[in-house]
Amino acid sequence: MPGNHAIGFDLGGTQVRAALVRDGEVLVRTAAATDIAGPAAVMRQFRNLAAMVRGDLPESEIKAVGVAAPGPLDTVSGVVDHIPTLPGWDQFPLRRALADAFGLPVAVENDGTAAACGEWKHGAGRGLDNIVYATVSTGLGGGAVVDGRLMHGRRGMGAHIGHFQIVPNGPVCSCGTRGCFEALAAGTALGKRAKAAAAANPNGYLGHRAATAEVLSKDVVEGARQGDAECVRLMAEEADYLGVGFTGLIHIFSPDVVIMGGGVSKAFDLLSDGIHAVIRRDAMAPFKDVKVVPAELGDNAGLVGAASLALDLIKQPAAIGG
Protein backbone atom coordinates (compact mmCIF):
# COMPACT_ATOMS: atom_id res chain seq x y z
CA MET A 1 0.00 0.00 0.00
CA PRO A 2 2.27 2.78 -1.23
CA GLY A 3 1.93 6.04 0.66
CA ASN A 4 0.39 4.62 3.79
CA HIS A 5 1.76 6.05 7.01
CA ALA A 6 2.29 4.19 10.27
CA ILE A 7 3.56 5.19 13.68
CA GLY A 8 6.45 3.09 14.93
CA PHE A 9 7.41 3.01 18.60
CA ASP A 10 10.56 1.61 20.18
CA LEU A 11 10.22 1.03 23.92
CA GLY A 12 13.52 0.87 25.77
CA GLY A 13 14.68 0.89 29.35
CA THR A 14 16.01 4.45 29.03
CA GLN A 15 14.14 5.92 26.04
CA VAL A 16 10.79 5.72 24.30
CA ARG A 17 11.18 6.62 20.64
CA ALA A 18 8.52 7.29 18.03
CA ALA A 19 8.61 7.80 14.27
CA LEU A 20 6.28 8.60 11.42
CA VAL A 21 7.14 6.02 8.77
CA ARG A 22 6.08 5.78 5.12
CA ASP A 23 7.31 3.09 2.73
CA GLY A 24 10.13 2.20 5.10
CA GLU A 25 11.34 5.78 5.40
CA VAL A 26 11.45 7.60 8.72
CA LEU A 27 9.89 10.99 8.01
CA VAL A 28 9.91 12.39 11.55
CA ARG A 29 11.16 10.93 14.82
CA THR A 30 11.35 11.99 18.42
CA ALA A 31 12.12 10.49 21.82
CA ALA A 32 11.65 10.95 25.54
CA ALA A 33 13.19 9.43 28.64
CA THR A 34 11.15 6.36 29.55
CA ASP A 35 8.75 7.08 32.40
CA ILE A 36 9.52 4.31 34.89
CA ALA A 37 6.27 4.91 36.81
CA GLY A 38 4.76 2.03 34.82
CA PRO A 39 2.68 1.15 31.76
CA ALA A 40 0.00 3.81 32.25
CA ALA A 41 2.65 6.54 32.22
CA VAL A 42 4.30 5.10 29.10
CA MET A 43 0.95 4.86 27.35
CA ARG A 44 0.60 8.61 27.88
CA GLN A 45 4.07 9.02 26.39
CA PHE A 46 3.06 6.97 23.36
CA ARG A 47 0.08 9.24 22.72
CA ASN A 48 2.12 12.43 23.19
CA LEU A 49 5.00 11.28 21.01
CA ALA A 50 2.62 10.09 18.29
CA ALA A 51 1.01 13.53 18.18
CA MET A 52 4.46 15.12 17.89
CA VAL A 53 5.60 13.02 14.93
CA ARG A 54 2.22 13.18 13.17
CA GLY A 55 2.30 16.97 13.21
CA ASP A 56 -0.16 18.42 10.69
CA LEU A 57 -0.78 15.10 8.96
CA PRO A 58 -4.49 14.21 9.26
CA GLU A 59 -5.21 11.38 11.67
CA SER A 60 -6.93 9.51 8.86
CA GLU A 61 -3.56 9.15 7.11
CA ILE A 62 -2.21 7.00 9.96
CA LYS A 63 -3.21 3.43 9.11
CA ALA A 64 -1.56 1.37 11.85
CA VAL A 65 0.69 1.43 14.90
CA GLY A 66 3.63 -0.84 15.66
CA VAL A 67 5.77 -1.16 18.76
CA ALA A 68 9.13 -2.81 19.26
CA ALA A 69 9.57 -3.77 22.90
CA PRO A 70 12.06 -5.71 24.99
CA GLY A 71 11.02 -9.03 26.45
CA PRO A 72 10.39 -11.75 27.03
CA LEU A 73 7.31 -10.71 25.09
CA ASP A 74 4.47 -12.93 23.88
CA THR A 75 3.82 -11.48 20.44
CA VAL A 76 1.00 -13.93 19.73
CA SER A 77 -1.15 -12.55 22.56
CA GLY A 78 0.48 -9.12 22.59
CA VAL A 79 1.17 -9.45 26.32
CA VAL A 80 4.44 -8.48 27.98
CA ASP A 81 5.86 -11.36 29.99
CA HIS A 82 8.56 -9.42 31.82
CA ILE A 83 10.90 -6.49 31.12
CA PRO A 84 13.93 -6.69 33.45
CA THR A 85 14.76 -3.00 33.00
CA LEU A 86 11.22 -1.71 33.61
CA PRO A 87 9.20 -2.52 36.74
CA GLY A 88 5.47 -3.05 36.67
CA TRP A 89 5.14 -4.43 33.14
CA ASP A 90 4.65 -8.12 33.96
CA GLN A 91 1.61 -9.50 32.06
CA PHE A 92 0.67 -6.07 30.70
CA PRO A 93 -1.65 -6.38 27.62
CA LEU A 94 0.35 -4.02 25.43
CA ARG A 95 -1.41 -4.70 22.12
CA ARG A 96 -4.88 -4.21 23.59
CA ALA A 97 -3.84 -1.02 25.39
CA LEU A 98 -2.41 0.48 22.20
CA ALA A 99 -5.46 -0.56 20.18
CA ASP A 100 -7.70 1.15 22.74
CA ALA A 101 -5.52 4.27 22.71
CA PHE A 102 -5.29 4.69 18.92
CA GLY A 103 -8.24 2.76 17.48
CA LEU A 104 -5.97 1.26 14.81
CA PRO A 105 -4.44 -2.12 13.97
CA VAL A 106 -1.48 -2.71 16.27
CA ALA A 107 1.60 -4.90 15.84
CA VAL A 108 3.58 -5.78 18.96
CA GLU A 109 7.01 -7.26 18.32
CA ASN A 110 10.19 -8.13 20.17
CA ASP A 111 12.67 -5.33 19.57
CA GLY A 112 15.29 -7.60 18.01
CA THR A 113 12.80 -9.22 15.65
CA ALA A 114 11.37 -5.82 14.69
CA ALA A 115 14.86 -4.57 13.83
CA ALA A 116 15.49 -7.73 11.81
CA CYS A 117 12.29 -7.01 9.88
CA GLY A 118 13.37 -3.43 9.23
CA GLU A 119 16.74 -4.51 7.83
CA TRP A 120 15.14 -7.30 5.80
CA LYS A 121 12.52 -5.13 4.14
CA HIS A 122 14.33 -1.81 3.88
CA GLY A 123 18.00 -2.28 4.81
CA ALA A 124 20.95 -4.61 4.32
CA GLY A 125 18.73 -7.69 3.87
CA ARG A 126 16.57 -6.39 1.01
CA GLY A 127 15.76 -9.07 -1.56
CA LEU A 128 17.06 -11.98 0.54
CA ASP A 129 15.03 -14.90 1.87
CA ASN A 130 17.31 -15.88 4.75
CA ILE A 131 19.02 -13.47 7.13
CA VAL A 132 20.13 -13.26 10.72
CA TYR A 133 20.17 -9.81 12.32
CA ALA A 134 22.23 -9.26 15.48
CA THR A 135 22.25 -6.06 17.47
CA VAL A 136 25.42 -5.90 19.55
CA SER A 137 25.05 -3.18 22.13
CA THR A 138 24.43 -3.15 25.89
CA GLY A 139 22.99 -6.63 25.34
CA LEU A 140 22.96 -8.88 22.31
CA GLY A 141 19.69 -9.68 20.60
CA GLY A 142 18.24 -9.96 17.16
CA GLY A 143 15.99 -11.91 14.88
CA ALA A 144 15.91 -14.11 11.82
CA VAL A 145 14.17 -14.43 8.48
CA VAL A 146 13.87 -18.04 7.34
CA ASP A 147 12.61 -19.04 3.87
CA GLY A 148 11.23 -15.57 3.26
CA ARG A 149 9.29 -15.40 6.53
CA LEU A 150 10.08 -13.55 9.72
CA MET A 151 10.72 -16.22 12.33
CA HIS A 152 8.59 -16.05 15.47
CA GLY A 153 8.54 -19.49 17.08
CA ARG A 154 6.47 -20.56 20.06
CA ARG A 155 4.55 -17.61 21.56
CA GLY A 156 6.49 -15.35 19.20
CA MET A 157 9.58 -15.65 21.38
CA GLY A 158 12.01 -17.15 18.89
CA ALA A 159 15.51 -15.99 17.97
CA HIS A 160 16.83 -14.95 21.37
CA ILE A 161 20.19 -15.22 19.70
CA GLY A 162 22.20 -13.79 22.57
CA HIS A 163 21.29 -16.62 24.89
CA PHE A 164 22.91 -19.77 23.61
CA GLN A 165 25.93 -20.90 25.53
CA ILE A 166 29.32 -20.60 23.85
CA VAL A 167 31.61 -20.95 26.90
CA PRO A 168 30.58 -23.42 29.64
CA ASN A 169 31.00 -21.85 33.08
CA GLY A 170 31.76 -18.51 31.45
CA PRO A 171 30.79 -15.09 32.81
CA VAL A 172 27.28 -14.64 34.18
CA CYS A 173 24.80 -13.36 31.61
CA SER A 174 21.93 -10.94 32.20
CA CYS A 175 19.59 -13.93 31.89
CA GLY A 176 21.27 -15.64 34.85
CA THR A 177 23.04 -18.37 32.88
CA ARG A 178 26.80 -18.54 32.42
CA GLY A 179 28.68 -18.25 29.17
CA CYS A 180 25.94 -16.97 26.83
CA PHE A 181 26.92 -15.30 23.57
CA GLU A 182 25.69 -12.01 25.07
CA ALA A 183 27.84 -12.44 28.19
CA LEU A 184 30.97 -12.72 26.04
CA ALA A 185 30.32 -10.48 23.05
CA ALA A 186 27.92 -7.65 24.00
CA GLY A 187 29.26 -4.14 24.39
CA THR A 188 28.87 -4.48 28.15
CA ALA A 189 31.16 -7.52 28.12
CA LEU A 190 33.78 -5.63 26.11
CA GLY A 191 33.51 -2.79 28.63
CA LYS A 192 34.13 -5.18 31.52
CA ARG A 193 37.25 -6.52 29.85
CA ALA A 194 38.39 -2.95 29.27
CA LYS A 195 37.98 -2.11 32.95
CA ALA A 196 39.99 -5.18 33.90
CA ALA A 197 42.73 -4.19 31.47
CA ALA A 198 42.79 -0.65 32.86
CA ALA A 199 43.14 -1.95 36.41
CA ALA A 200 45.94 -4.32 35.39
CA ASN A 201 47.84 -1.63 33.48
CA PRO A 202 47.22 1.79 35.10
CA ASN A 203 49.95 3.38 32.98
CA GLY A 204 48.41 2.28 29.69
CA TYR A 205 45.88 4.04 27.47
CA LEU A 206 42.86 2.59 29.27
CA GLY A 207 44.51 3.03 32.65
CA HIS A 208 44.89 6.75 32.00
CA ARG A 209 41.25 6.95 30.90
CA ALA A 210 40.16 5.19 34.08
CA ALA A 211 41.89 7.85 36.18
CA THR A 212 39.35 10.48 35.10
CA ALA A 213 36.24 8.59 33.95
CA GLU A 214 34.59 5.20 33.76
CA VAL A 215 36.14 3.07 31.04
CA LEU A 216 33.60 1.94 28.44
CA SER A 217 33.65 -0.15 25.27
CA LYS A 218 33.86 3.00 23.15
CA ASP A 219 37.20 3.79 24.80
CA VAL A 220 38.56 0.49 23.47
CA VAL A 221 37.43 1.45 19.97
CA GLU A 222 39.01 4.89 20.24
CA GLY A 223 42.25 3.41 21.54
CA ALA A 224 42.35 0.80 18.80
CA ARG A 225 41.88 3.48 16.15
CA GLN A 226 44.88 5.28 17.66
CA GLY A 227 46.93 2.10 17.48
CA ASP A 228 47.13 1.29 21.19
CA ALA A 229 48.29 -2.33 21.40
CA GLU A 230 46.13 -3.22 24.40
CA CYS A 231 42.98 -1.86 22.74
CA VAL A 232 43.85 -3.60 19.47
CA ARG A 233 44.14 -6.87 21.43
CA LEU A 234 40.77 -6.32 23.10
CA MET A 235 39.11 -5.61 19.76
CA ALA A 236 40.65 -8.77 18.31
CA GLU A 237 39.24 -10.70 21.27
CA GLU A 238 35.83 -9.13 20.68
CA ALA A 239 35.96 -10.11 17.01
CA ASP A 240 36.84 -13.67 18.01
CA TYR A 241 33.83 -13.96 20.33
CA LEU A 242 31.55 -12.48 17.68
CA GLY A 243 32.95 -14.85 15.10
CA VAL A 244 32.29 -17.86 17.32
CA GLY A 245 28.72 -16.77 18.00
CA PHE A 246 27.98 -15.84 14.40
CA THR A 247 29.35 -19.19 13.22
CA GLY A 248 26.88 -20.94 15.53
CA LEU A 249 24.03 -18.82 14.18
CA ILE A 250 25.10 -19.53 10.60
CA HIS A 251 25.00 -23.26 11.28
CA ILE A 252 21.55 -22.99 12.88
CA PHE A 253 19.80 -20.64 10.42
CA SER A 254 21.80 -21.05 7.16
CA PRO A 255 21.40 -17.37 6.26
CA ASP A 256 22.39 -15.61 3.06
CA VAL A 257 23.97 -12.96 5.27
CA VAL A 258 24.42 -12.00 8.92
CA ILE A 259 23.63 -8.33 9.55
CA MET A 260 25.30 -6.68 12.53
CA GLY A 261 23.76 -3.61 14.14
CA GLY A 262 23.94 -1.92 17.53
CA GLY A 263 26.52 0.37 19.07
CA VAL A 264 29.43 -2.04 18.68
CA SER A 265 28.77 -2.22 14.93
CA LYS A 266 30.11 1.33 14.65
CA ALA A 267 33.51 -0.34 14.93
CA PHE A 268 32.67 -2.90 12.22
CA ASP A 269 35.72 -1.92 10.19
CA LEU A 270 37.93 -2.97 13.13
CA LEU A 271 36.06 -6.23 13.68
CA SER A 272 35.22 -7.53 10.21
CA ASP A 273 38.51 -9.25 9.38
CA GLY A 274 38.62 -11.08 12.71
CA ILE A 275 34.98 -12.15 12.52
CA HIS A 276 35.37 -13.54 9.02
CA ALA A 277 38.62 -15.30 9.93
CA VAL A 278 36.78 -17.27 12.62
CA ILE A 279 33.92 -18.12 10.26
CA ARG A 280 36.35 -19.36 7.61
CA ARG A 281 38.19 -21.39 10.27
CA ASP A 282 35.25 -22.90 12.14
CA ALA A 283 32.24 -23.04 9.83
CA MET A 284 31.43 -26.22 7.94
CA ALA A 285 32.44 -26.09 4.29
CA PRO A 286 29.07 -24.95 2.80
CA PHE A 287 28.90 -22.04 5.26
CA LYS A 288 32.40 -20.59 5.09
CA ASP A 289 31.44 -18.00 2.48
CA VAL A 290 28.55 -16.46 4.48
CA LYS A 291 29.28 -12.78 4.97
CA VAL A 292 28.68 -10.57 7.97
CA VAL A 293 27.73 -7.02 6.93
CA PRO A 294 26.91 -3.84 8.85
CA ALA A 295 23.28 -2.80 9.25
CA GLU A 296 22.05 0.05 7.07
CA LEU A 297 19.22 1.52 9.14
CA GLY A 298 21.11 2.18 12.36
CA ASP A 299 18.90 2.77 15.38
CA ASN A 300 15.89 3.30 13.08
CA ALA A 301 15.70 -0.43 12.32
CA GLY A 302 13.25 -1.23 15.12
CA LEU A 303 11.04 1.77 14.33
CA VAL A 304 10.91 0.89 10.63
CA GLY A 305 10.33 -2.80 11.35
CA ALA A 306 7.53 -2.16 13.83
CA ALA A 307 5.80 0.20 11.41
CA SER A 308 6.19 -2.26 8.52
CA LEU A 309 4.72 -5.09 10.57
CA ALA A 310 1.80 -2.88 11.53
CA LEU A 311 1.03 -2.14 7.89
CA ASP A 312 1.30 -5.88 7.14
CA LEU A 313 -1.74 -6.33 9.39
CA ILE A 314 -3.79 -4.34 6.92
CA LYS A 315 -2.54 -6.30 3.92
CA GLN A 316 -2.77 -9.77 5.49
CA PRO A 317 -4.22 -9.87 9.02
CA ALA A 318 -2.76 -13.30 9.83
CA ALA A 319 0.79 -12.23 9.03
CA ILE A 320 1.99 -11.77 12.59
CA GLY A 321 -0.33 -13.81 14.69
CA GLY A 322 -3.27 -11.45 14.95
TAQUI-V682538 format. One line per field, one symbol per residue. psi: psi as a letter, one per 20 degrees, with the letter a starting at -180 (. if undefined). burial: + if it has 9 or more other ideal C-beta (glycine too) atoms within 8 Angstrom, else -. Layout:
BEGIN
psi: ???
burial: ???
END
This chain:
BEGIN
psi: npiqqqppqoprhhqpqqqpppljpogqqrrqppojiaggghhhgggghghghhcipqhiiohrpqppqraqpnigikppgpohioqjipkpmgggghghhikrppppqqhghghggghghjcijpjqioqpppoocgaoabrqppljpppgapjkjrlmiilqpiopkaqprhiirqjqgghhirhgghhghggghghhmiiaghghghhirpprhhhgggghhijphghgghhhgghgggggghgghghgilqhqppparhhiikhhihgggghggghghqqgiihjpqpqqqhibjighgggggghghhhghnhjhlk.
burial: ---+++++++++--++++++++-+-+++++-+-++--++-++++++++++-+++--+----++++++++++-++++-++++-+--+--+--++++-+++-++-++++++++++++++++++++++--+-++++++++-+++++++----+++---++++-+++++++--++-+---+++++++++++++++++++-+++-++-+++++++----+-+-++++++---+-+++-++++++++++++++++++-+-+-+++++++++-++-+++-++++++---+---++-+-++++-+--+++++++++++++++-----+--
END
